[in-house]
Amino acid sequence: MGIGGGIALLVIGAILSFGVSDVIEGVDLTVIGYICMGAGALALVLVLALSSRRARTSHREVVVERHDDRLPPPAA
């Protein structure tokens, strides 16, 4: 989902919770907005946690040199 998706859910949830005053029978837009804001906050926390975990990994390059016994060693 990424950071953009989490921010989008937060914005959509805030608009539904605080900005919409329409009434739809059987649907509470305020609760749906709070659910969207919670999902957006959870997405942001997960993305930040996973990206910080990925940034802490280290990579090591191993170079293996093979010398054939039949050939003289390379000149330095």
N, CA, C and O atoms as a CHARMM CRD file, in Angstrom:
* protein
*
  304
    1    1 MET  N      0.83400  -1.17600   0.00000 PROA 1      0.00000
    2    1 MET  CA     0.00000   0.00000   0.00000 PROA 1      0.00000
    3    1 MET  C      0.88000   1.24100   0.00000 PROA 1      0.00000
    4    1 MET  O      0.65200   2.15000  -0.79800 PROA 1      0.00000
    5    2 GLY  N      1.84000   1.30000   0.84000 PROA 2      0.00000
    6    2 GLY  CA     2.77800   2.40900   0.83500 PROA 2      0.00000
    7    2 GLY  C      2.31800   3.60600   1.63900 PROA 2      0.00000
    8    2 GLY  O      1.23100   3.63400   2.21700 PROA 2      0.00000
    9    3 ILE  N      3.19500   4.58900   1.64600 PROA 3      0.00000
   10    3 ILE  CA     2.92000   5.80200   2.41200 PROA 3      0.00000
   11    3 ILE  C      1.75200   6.56900   1.80400 PROA 3      0.00000
   12    3 ILE  O      0.91100   7.10200   2.52700 PROA 3      0.00000
   13    4 GLY  N      1.70100   6.62500   0.47700 PROA 4      0.00000
   14    4 GLY  CA     0.62200   7.35600  -0.19400 PROA 4      0.00000
   15    4 GLY  C     -0.74800   6.78100   0.10000 PROA 4      0.00000
   16    4 GLY  O     -1.71000   7.52500   0.29200 PROA 4      0.00000
   17    5 GLY  N     -0.84400   5.46500   0.13700 PROA 5      0.00000
   18    5 GLY  CA    -2.12500   4.82700   0.44900 PROA 5      0.00000
   19    5 GLY  C     -2.56400   5.09400   1.88000 PROA 5      0.00000
   20    5 GLY  O     -3.74400   5.32300   2.14300 PROA 5      0.00000
   21    6 GLY  N     -1.61200   5.06400   2.80400 PROA 6      0.00000
   22    6 GLY  CA    -1.94600   5.35500   4.20100 PROA 6      0.00000
   23    6 GLY  C     -2.41900   6.78600   4.38900 PROA 6      0.00000
   24    6 GLY  O     -3.37700   7.04300   5.11800 PROA 6      0.00000
   25    7 ILE  N     -1.73800   7.72100   3.72100 PROA 7      0.00000
   26    7 ILE  CA    -2.14600   9.12300   3.81700 PROA 7      0.00000
   27    7 ILE  C     -3.51500   9.31700   3.17000 PROA 7      0.00000
   28    7 ILE  O     -4.34600  10.06300   3.68700 PROA 7      0.00000
   29    8 ALA  N     -3.75300   8.64800   2.03600 PROA 8      0.00000
   30    8 ALA  CA    -5.05500   8.75500   1.36900 PROA 8      0.00000
   31    8 ALA  C     -6.17200   8.23800   2.26800 PROA 8      0.00000
   32    8 ALA  O     -7.23400   8.85500   2.35100 PROA 8      0.00000
   33    9 LEU  N     -5.94400   7.11300   2.94300 PROA 9      0.00000
   34    9 LEU  CA    -6.96100   6.60200   3.86200 PROA 9      0.00000
   35    9 LEU  C     -7.21200   7.56200   5.01700 PROA 9      0.00000
   36    9 LEU  O     -8.35500   7.74500   5.43400 PROA 9      0.00000
   37   10 LEU  N     -6.16600   8.16800   5.53000 PROA 10     0.00000
   38   10 LEU  CA    -6.34400   9.14900   6.60600 PROA 10     0.00000
   39   10 LEU  C     -7.19300  10.33400   6.13800 PROA 10     0.00000
   40   10 LEU  O     -8.10000  10.77400   6.84300 PROA 10     0.00000
   41   11 VAL  N     -6.88800  10.84100   4.94700 PROA 11     0.00000
   42   11 VAL  CA    -7.61700  12.00200   4.43100 PROA 11     0.00000
   43   11 VAL  C     -9.07600  11.64400   4.15100 PROA 11     0.00000
   44   11 VAL  O     -9.97900  12.39200   4.52500 PROA 11     0.00000
   45   12 ILE  N     -9.30900  10.51800   3.50200 PROA 12     0.00000
   46   12 ILE  CA   -10.68500  10.10500   3.20100 PROA 12     0.00000
   47   12 ILE  C    -11.46300   9.87800   4.49100 PROA 12     0.00000
   48   12 ILE  O    -12.62700  10.26600   4.58700 PROA 12     0.00000
   49   13 GLY  N    -10.83800   9.26200   5.47000 PROA 13     0.00000
   50   13 GLY  CA   -11.50300   9.03600   6.74700 PROA 13     0.00000
   51   13 GLY  C    -11.83000  10.32400   7.46600 PROA 13     0.00000
   52   13 GLY  O    -12.90300  10.45100   8.05700 PROA 13     0.00000
   53   14 ALA  N    -10.91000  11.29000   7.42400 PROA 14     0.00000
   54   14 ALA  CA   -11.17600  12.57600   8.07600 PROA 14     0.00000
   55   14 ALA  C    -12.30500  13.31500   7.37000 PROA 14     0.00000
   56   14 ALA  O    -13.13600  13.94200   8.02700 PROA 14     0.00000
   57   15 ILE  N    -12.34500  13.25200   6.06100 PROA 15     0.00000
   58   15 ILE  CA   -13.43500  13.90500   5.32800 PROA 15     0.00000
   59   15 ILE  C    -14.76900  13.25300   5.66600 PROA 15     0.00000
   60   15 ILE  O    -15.76000  13.94800   5.88900 PROA 15     0.00000
   61   16 LEU  N    -14.80100  11.91800   5.70500 PROA 16     0.00000
   62   16 LEU  CA   -16.05900  11.23800   6.04100 PROA 16     0.00000
   63   16 LEU  C    -16.47300  11.50400   7.48500 PROA 16     0.00000
   64   16 LEU  O    -17.66100  11.65500   7.76900 PROA 16     0.00000
   65   17 SER  N    -15.51200  11.56400   8.39600 PROA 17     0.00000
   66   17 SER  CA   -15.85400  11.74500   9.81100 PROA 17     0.00000
   67   17 SER  C    -16.27600  13.16700  10.13800 PROA 17     0.00000
   68   17 SER  O    -17.26000  13.38000  10.84600 PROA 17     0.00000
   69   18 PHE  N    -15.53200  14.14100   9.62400 PROA 18     0.00000
   70   18 PHE  CA   -15.73300  15.50700  10.07200 PROA 18     0.00000
   71   18 PHE  C    -16.36500  16.42500   9.03100 PROA 18     0.00000
   72   18 PHE  O    -16.90400  17.47300   9.38700 PROA 18     0.00000
   73   19 GLY  N    -16.31300  16.05700   7.75800 PROA 19     0.00000
   74   19 GLY  CA   -16.75800  16.98000   6.72400 PROA 19     0.00000
   75   19 GLY  C    -18.08300  16.64700   6.07200 PROA 19     0.00000
   76   19 GLY  O    -18.69800  17.51700   5.45600 PROA 19     0.00000
   77   20 VAL  N    -18.53600  15.41600   6.18900 PROA 20     0.00000
   78   20 VAL  CA   -19.76200  14.99900   5.51300 PROA 20     0.00000
   79   20 VAL  C    -20.89000  14.99000   6.53000 PROA 20     0.00000
   80   20 VAL  O    -20.78400  14.38600   7.59700 PROA 20     0.00000
   81   21 SER  N    -21.97000  15.67000   6.17800 PROA 21     0.00000
   82   21 SER  CA   -23.11900  15.69700   7.08500 PROA 21     0.00000
   83   21 SER  C    -24.33700  15.01900   6.47600 PROA 21     0.00000
   84   21 SER  O    -25.42900  15.10800   7.03700 PROA 21     0.00000
   85   22 ASP  N    -24.17800  14.34500   5.34700 PROA 22     0.00000
   86   22 ASP  CA   -25.29600  13.62900   4.73400 PROA 22     0.00000
   87   22 ASP  C    -25.64900  12.40600   5.56000 PROA 22     0.00000
   88   22 ASP  O    -24.82000  11.86900   6.29500 PROA 22     0.00000
   89   23 VAL  N    -26.89200  11.98000   5.42500 PROA 23     0.00000
   90   23 VAL  CA   -27.36200  10.80500   6.14600 PROA 23     0.00000
   91   23 VAL  C    -27.78600   9.76100   5.11600 PROA 23     0.00000
   92   23 VAL  O    -28.62700  10.02200   4.25600 PROA 23     0.00000
   93   24 ILE  N    -27.19600   8.58900   5.21900 PROA 24     0.00000
   94   24 ILE  CA   -27.58200   7.46400   4.38400 PROA 24     0.00000
   95   24 ILE  C    -28.19500   6.42700   5.30900 PROA 24     0.00000
   96   24 ILE  O    -27.60800   6.06100   6.32700 PROA 24     0.00000
   97   25 GLU  N    -29.38600   5.95600   4.94200 PROA 25     0.00000
   98   25 GLU  CA   -30.10000   5.03400   5.81600 PROA 25     0.00000
   99   25 GLU  C    -29.31500   3.72400   5.96000 PROA 25     0.00000
  100   25 GLU  O    -28.98000   3.07800   4.96800 PROA 25     0.00000
  101   26 GLY  N    -29.03300   3.35100   7.18700 PROA 26     0.00000
  102   26 GLY  CA   -28.32900   2.11100   7.47300 PROA 26     0.00000
  103   26 GLY  C    -26.81100   2.22000   7.43300 PROA 26     0.00000
  104   26 GLY  O    -26.11800   1.23300   7.68100 PROA 26     0.00000
  105   27 VAL  N    -26.27600   3.41500   7.12400 PROA 27     0.00000
  106   27 VAL  CA   -24.83000   3.59100   7.03300 PROA 27     0.00000
  107   27 VAL  C    -24.42800   4.77300   7.90500 PROA 27     0.00000
  108   27 VAL  O    -24.96600   5.86900   7.75300 PROA 27     0.00000
  109   28 ASP  N    -23.49800   4.55700   8.80500 PROA 28     0.00000
  110   28 ASP  CA   -22.98800   5.63400   9.63700 PROA 28     0.00000
  111   28 ASP  C    -21.64100   6.08400   9.06500 PROA 28     0.00000
  112   28 ASP  O    -20.62200   5.42400   9.27100 PROA 28     0.00000
  113   29 LEU  N    -21.64500   7.20600   8.35000 PROA 29     0.00000
  114   29 LEU  CA   -20.44400   7.68300   7.68300 PROA 29     0.00000
  115   29 LEU  C    -19.35000   8.08900   8.66400 PROA 29     0.00000
  116   29 LEU  O    -18.16500   8.02200   8.33700 PROA 29     0.00000
  117   30 THR  N    -19.73800   8.50700   9.85800 PROA 30     0.00000
  118   30 THR  CA   -18.73900   8.87900  10.86300 PROA 30     0.00000
  119   30 THR  C    -17.91700   7.66600  11.27900 PROA 30     0.00000
  120   30 THR  O    -16.69400   7.74800  11.38800 PROA 30     0.00000
  121   31 VAL  N    -18.58900   6.54100  11.51100 PROA 31     0.00000
  122   31 VAL  CA   -17.88200   5.32000  11.90900 PROA 31     0.00000
  123   31 VAL  C    -17.00700   4.81800  10.76700 PROA 31     0.00000
  124   31 VAL  O    -15.88500   4.37200  11.00400 PROA 31     0.00000
  125   32 ILE  N    -17.49500   4.88300   9.54900 PROA 32     0.00000
  126   32 ILE  CA   -16.69700   4.47400   8.39100 PROA 32     0.00000
  127   32 ILE  C    -15.46100   5.36000   8.27700 PROA 32     0.00000
  128   32 ILE  O    -14.37500   4.87200   7.96300 PROA 32     0.00000
  129   33 GLY  N    -15.61600   6.64500   8.52700 PROA 33     0.00000
  130   33 GLY  CA   -14.47300   7.55600   8.50300 PROA 33     0.00000
  131   33 GLY  C    -13.44100   7.21600   9.55600 PROA 33     0.00000
  132   33 GLY  O    -12.24000   7.24600   9.28900 PROA 33     0.00000
  133   34 TYR  N    -13.91000   6.88600  10.77000 PROA 34     0.00000
  134   34 TYR  CA   -12.97600   6.50000  11.83000 PROA 34     0.00000
  135   34 TYR  C    -12.25000   5.19700  11.47300 PROA 34     0.00000
  136   34 TYR  O    -11.06000   5.05100  11.75300 PROA 34     0.00000
  137   35 ILE  N    -12.95600   4.26900  10.86500 PROA 35     0.00000
  138   35 ILE  CA   -12.32800   3.01200  10.44900 PROA 35     0.00000
  139   35 ILE  C    -11.26100   3.28300   9.39100 PROA 35     0.00000
  140   35 ILE  O    -10.17200   2.71100   9.44900 PROA 35     0.00000
  141   36 CYS  N    -11.56500   4.14800   8.43000 PROA 36     0.00000
  142   36 CYS  CA   -10.57700   4.49500   7.39600 PROA 36     0.00000
  143   36 CYS  C     -9.35900   5.18800   8.00200 PROA 36     0.00000
  144   36 CYS  O     -8.22600   4.91200   7.60700 PROA 36     0.00000
  145   37 MET  N     -9.58900   6.08300   8.95700 PROA 37     0.00000
  146   37 MET  CA    -8.45700   6.75700   9.59700 PROA 37     0.00000
  147   37 MET  C     -7.60200   5.76900  10.38700 PROA 37     0.00000
  148   37 MET  O     -6.37500   5.87700  10.38700 PROA 37     0.00000
  149   38 GLY  N     -8.22900   4.82100  11.05000 PROA 38     0.00000
  150   38 GLY  CA    -7.47200   3.80100  11.77200 PROA 38     0.00000
  151   38 GLY  C     -6.65700   2.92500  10.83000 PROA 38     0.00000
  152   38 GLY  O     -5.50200   2.60500  11.11100 PROA 38     0.00000
  153   39 ALA  N     -7.26600   2.54000   9.70800 PROA 39     0.00000
  154   39 ALA  CA    -6.55000   1.72600   8.73100 PROA 39     0.00000
  155   39 ALA  C     -5.38900   2.51000   8.11900 PROA 39     0.00000
  156   39 ALA  O     -4.32400   1.94300   7.87700 PROA 39     0.00000
  157   40 GLY  N     -5.57800   3.79300   7.86900 PROA 40     0.00000
  158   40 GLY  CA    -4.50500   4.62300   7.32500 PROA 40     0.00000
  159   40 GLY  C     -3.35900   4.77900   8.30600 PROA 40     0.00000
  160   40 GLY  O     -2.19200   4.71600   7.92000 PROA 40     0.00000
  161   41 ALA  N     -3.68700   4.98400   9.57700 PROA 41     0.00000
  162   41 ALA  CA    -2.63800   5.10400  10.59700 PROA 41     0.00000
  163   41 ALA  C     -1.87300   3.79200  10.73400 PROA 41     0.00000
  164   41 ALA  O     -0.64700   3.79800  10.84900 PROA 41     0.00000
  165   42 LEU  N     -2.58800   2.67000  10.72100 PROA 42     0.00000
  166   42 LEU  CA    -1.92700   1.36500  10.80600 PROA 42     0.00000
  167   42 LEU  C     -1.03100   1.12900   9.59000 PROA 42     0.00000
  168   42 LEU  O      0.07200   0.60100   9.72900 PROA 42     0.00000
  169   43 ALA  N     -1.49100   1.51200   8.41200 PROA 43     0.00000
  170   43 ALA  CA    -0.67700   1.35100   7.20300 PROA 43     0.00000
  171   43 ALA  C      0.59900   2.17900   7.29100 PROA 43     0.00000
  172   43 ALA  O      1.67500   1.70300   6.92800 PROA 43     0.00000
  173   44 LEU  N      0.48700   3.41100   7.77100 PROA 44     0.00000
  174   44 LEU  CA     1.68500   4.24900   7.90300 PROA 44     0.00000
  175   44 LEU  C      2.67900   3.66400   8.89500 PROA 44     0.00000
  176   44 LEU  O      3.88300   3.66000   8.64000 PROA 44     0.00000
  177   45 VAL  N      2.18600   3.17300  10.01900 PROA 45     0.00000
  178   45 VAL  CA     3.07200   2.58600  11.02300 PROA 45     0.00000
  179   45 VAL  C      3.77500   1.35300  10.45700 PROA 45     0.00000
  180   45 VAL  O      4.97700   1.17400  10.65700 PROA 45     0.00000
  181   46 LEU  N      3.02800   0.50500   9.75100 PROA 46     0.00000
  182   46 LEU  CA     3.63500  -0.69700   9.18000 PROA 46     0.00000
  183   46 LEU  C      4.66300  -0.36100   8.11500 PROA 46     0.00000
  184   46 LEU  O      5.73300  -0.96900   8.07300 PROA 46     0.00000
  185   47 VAL  N      4.35100   0.59900   7.25500 PROA 47     0.00000
  186   47 VAL  CA     5.30000   0.97800   6.20000 PROA 47     0.00000
  187   47 VAL  C      6.57400   1.54300   6.80900 PROA 47     0.00000
  188   47 VAL  O      7.67200   1.19800   6.37300 PROA 47     0.00000
  189   48 LEU  N      6.44600   2.39700   7.80100 PROA 48     0.00000
  190   48 LEU  CA     7.63200   2.97800   8.42600 PROA 48     0.00000
  191   48 LEU  C      8.44800   1.92600   9.16700 PROA 48     0.00000
  192   48 LEU  O      9.67800   1.96100   9.13900 PROA 48     0.00000
  193   49 ALA  N      7.77000   0.98900   9.83100 PROA 49     0.00000
  194   49 ALA  CA     8.48800  -0.06800  10.55200 PROA 49     0.00000
  195   49 ALA  C      9.22500  -0.98300   9.58400 PROA 49     0.00000
  196   49 ALA  O     10.37500  -1.34900   9.83100 PROA 49     0.00000
  197   50 LEU  N      8.58400  -1.35100   8.49500 PROA 50     0.00000
  198   50 LEU  CA     9.22500  -2.25000   7.53500 PROA 50     0.00000
  199   50 LEU  C     10.35900  -1.56000   6.78300 PROA 50     0.00000
  200   50 LEU  O     11.37500  -2.18800   6.48700 PROA 50     0.00000
  201   51 SER  N     10.19700  -0.28500   6.47400 PROA 51     0.00000
  202   51 SER  CA    11.26400   0.39900   5.74800 PROA 51     0.00000
  203   51 SER  C     12.47400   0.65000   6.65300 PROA 51     0.00000
  204   51 SER  O     13.60800   0.62000   6.17500 PROA 51     0.00000
  205   52 SER  N     12.26000   0.89200   7.92800 PROA 52     0.00000
  206   52 SER  CA    13.40100   1.06600   8.82600 PROA 52     0.00000
  207   52 SER  C     14.11400  -0.26300   9.03800 PROA 52     0.00000
  208   52 SER  O     15.33400  -0.29800   9.20000 PROA 52     0.00000
  209   53 ARG  N     13.36100  -1.34900   9.03700 PROA 53     0.00000
  210   53 ARG  CA    13.96500  -2.66400   9.17600 PROA 53     0.00000
  211   53 ARG  C     14.79700  -2.99700   7.94500 PROA 53     0.00000
  212   53 ARG  O     15.87000  -3.58900   8.05800 PROA 53     0.00000
  213   54 ARG  N     14.30700  -2.62100   6.78000 PROA 54     0.00000
  214   54 ARG  CA    15.02000  -2.87700   5.53900 PROA 54     0.00000
  215   54 ARG  C     16.27600  -2.02500   5.45100 PROA 54     0.00000
  216   54 ARG  O     17.26500  -2.45400   4.85600 PROA 54     0.00000
  217   55 ALA  N     16.26300  -0.83200   6.02700 PROA 55     0.00000
  218   55 ALA  CA    17.41200   0.06700   5.96000 PROA 55     0.00000
  219   55 ALA  C     18.55200  -0.40300   6.86800 PROA 55     0.00000
  220   55 ALA  O     19.70500  -0.03800   6.64300 PROA 55     0.00000
  221   56 ARG  N     18.24600  -1.20100   7.88200 PROA 56     0.00000
  222   56 ARG  CA    19.27400  -1.65000   8.81400 PROA 56     0.00000
  223   56 ARG  C     20.04100  -2.87500   8.32500 PROA 56     0.00000
  224   56 ARG  O     21.02200  -3.27500   8.95200 PROA 56     0.00000
  225   57 THR  N     19.61600  -3.47100   7.23000 PROA 57     0.00000
  226   57 THR  CA    20.32400  -4.64700   6.74900 PROA 57     0.00000
  227   57 THR  C     21.62100  -4.23500   6.07400 PROA 57     0.00000
  228   57 THR  O     21.72200  -3.14500   5.50900 PROA 57     0.00000
  229   58 SER  N     22.59700  -5.10200   6.13800 PROA 58     0.00000
  230   58 SER  CA    23.87400  -4.81500   5.48400 PROA 58     0.00000
  231   58 SER  C     24.13200  -5.88400   4.43600 PROA 58     0.00000
  232   58 SER  O     23.69400  -7.02800   4.55900 PROA 58     0.00000
  233   59 HSD  N     24.84200  -5.48500   3.42000 PROA 59     0.00000
  234   59 HSD  CA    25.17100  -6.39600   2.33800 PROA 59     0.00000
  235   59 HSD  C     26.69000  -6.44900   2.21600 PROA 59     0.00000
  236   59 HSD  O     27.37900  -5.43800   2.35100 PROA 59     0.00000
  237   60 ARG  N     27.18300  -7.63600   1.96300 PROA 60     0.00000
  238   60 ARG  CA    28.62100  -7.82300   1.85400 PROA 60     0.00000
  239   60 ARG  C     28.90300  -8.53100   0.53800 PROA 60     0.00000
  240   60 ARG  O     28.25800  -9.52300   0.19800 PROA 60     0.00000
  241   61 GLU  N     29.85700  -8.01500  -0.17900 PROA 61     0.00000
  242   61 GLU  CA    30.24600  -8.61300  -1.44400 PROA 61     0.00000
  243   61 GLU  C     31.48800  -9.46800  -1.21000 PROA 61     0.00000
  244   61 GLU  O     32.46800  -9.00100  -0.63000 PROA 61     0.00000
  245   62 VAL  N     31.44300 -10.70400  -1.65800 PROA 62     0.00000
  246   62 VAL  CA    32.56100 -11.62500  -1.49300 PROA 62     0.00000
  247   62 VAL  C     33.17700 -11.84800  -2.86200 PROA 62     0.00000
  248   62 VAL  O     32.49500 -12.22500  -3.81500 PROA 62     0.00000
  249   63 VAL  N     34.48400 -11.60800  -2.94300 PROA 63     0.00000
  250   63 VAL  CA    35.21500 -11.81200  -4.18400 PROA 63     0.00000
  251   63 VAL  C     36.12700 -13.01000  -3.98600 PROA 63     0.00000
  252   63 VAL  O     36.94900 -13.03700  -3.07000 PROA 63     0.00000
  253   64 VAL  N     35.97200 -13.99400  -4.85200 PROA 64     0.00000
  254   64 VAL  CA    36.77000 -15.21200  -4.75400 PROA 64     0.00000
  255   64 VAL  C     37.75800 -15.21200  -5.90900 PROA 64     0.00000
  256   64 VAL  O     37.37400 -15.05400  -7.06700 PROA 64     0.00000
  257   65 GLU  N     39.03300 -15.39100  -5.58400 PROA 65     0.00000
  258   65 GLU  CA    40.06400 -15.46500  -6.60400 PROA 65     0.00000
  259   65 GLU  C     40.55200 -16.90200  -6.69200 PROA 65     0.00000
  260   65 GLU  O     40.89700 -17.51800  -5.68300 PROA 65     0.00000
  261   66 ARG  N     40.57600 -17.42200  -7.90000 PROA 66     0.00000
  262   66 ARG  CA    41.09500 -18.77300  -8.11400 PROA 66     0.00000
  263   66 ARG  C     42.36400 -18.68900  -8.93200 PROA 66     0.00000
  264   66 ARG  O     42.41900 -17.99500  -9.94800 PROA 66     0.00000
  265   67 HSD  N     43.37100 -19.39400  -8.48800 PROA 67     0.00000
  266   67 HSD  CA    44.63300 -19.46700  -9.21700 PROA 67     0.00000
  267   67 HSD  C     44.83000 -20.90600  -9.65500 PROA 67     0.00000
  268   67 HSD  O     44.78400 -21.83500  -8.84900 PROA 67     0.00000
  269   68 ASP  N     45.04800 -21.06400 -10.93500 PROA 68     0.00000
  270   68 ASP  CA    45.29500 -22.38600 -11.47000 PROA 68     0.00000
  271   68 ASP  C     46.76700 -22.74100 -11.22500 PROA 68     0.00000
  272   68 ASP  O     47.65200 -21.92100 -11.46600 PROA 68     0.00000
  273   69 ASP  N     47.02300 -23.95600 -10.74800 PROA 69     0.00000
  274   69 ASP  CA    48.39400 -24.37000 -10.41100 PROA 69     0.00000
  275   69 ASP  C     49.28600 -24.47600 -11.65300 PROA 69     0.00000
  276   69 ASP  O     50.51000 -24.39400 -11.55100 PROA 69     0.00000
  277   70 ARG  N     48.68100 -24.65500 -12.80000 PROA 70     0.00000
  278   70 ARG  CA    49.48800 -24.79900 -14.01400 PROA 70     0.00000
  279   70 ARG  C     49.97100 -23.46200 -14.54800 PROA 70     0.00000
  280   70 ARG  O     50.91800 -23.42800 -15.33300 PROA 70     0.00000
  281   71 LEU  N     49.35200 -22.36300 -14.14600 PROA 71     0.00000
  282   71 LEU  CA    49.75600 -21.04800 -14.64100 PROA 71     0.00000
  283   71 LEU  C     50.59600 -20.33900 -13.58300 PROA 71     0.00000
  284   71 LEU  O     50.41100 -20.57200 -12.38900 PROA 71     0.00000
  285   72 PRO  N     51.49500 -19.49700 -14.00000 PROA 72     0.00000
  286   72 PRO  CA    52.27100 -18.73800 -12.99300 PROA 72     0.00000
  287   72 PRO  C     51.35800 -17.72800 -12.30500 PROA 72     0.00000
  288   72 PRO  O     50.36600 -17.30500 -12.89700 PROA 72     0.00000
  289   73 PRO  N     51.66500 -17.33400 -11.07900 PROA 73     0.00000
  290   73 PRO  CA    50.82800 -16.35400 -10.37600 PROA 73     0.00000
  291   73 PRO  C     50.83300 -15.02000 -11.13800 PROA 73     0.00000
  292   73 PRO  O     51.81000 -14.69700 -11.81200 PROA 73     0.00000
  293   74 PRO  N     49.78100 -14.27400 -11.03400 PROA 74     0.00000
  294   74 PRO  CA    49.72400 -12.99300 -11.76500 PROA 74     0.00000
  295   74 PRO  C     50.76400 -12.01700 -11.24200 PROA 74     0.00000
  296   74 PRO  O     51.07400 -11.97300 -10.05100 PROA 74     0.00000
  297   75 ALA  N     51.29700 -11.23200 -12.18500 PROA 75     0.00000
  298   75 ALA  CA    52.32600 -10.23500 -11.81600 PROA 75     0.00000
  299   75 ALA  C     51.66700  -9.11100 -11.04300 PROA 75     0.00000
  300   75 ALA  O     50.55400  -8.69100 -11.35900 PROA 75     0.00000
  301   76 ALA  N     52.36100  -8.63100 -10.03300 PROA 76     0.00000
  302   76 ALA  CA    51.79600  -7.57700  -9.19600 PROA 76     0.00000
  303   76 ALA  C     52.07500  -6.20700  -9.71900 PROA 76     0.00000
  304   76 ALA  O     51.65900  -5.21800  -9.11400 PROA 76     0.00000
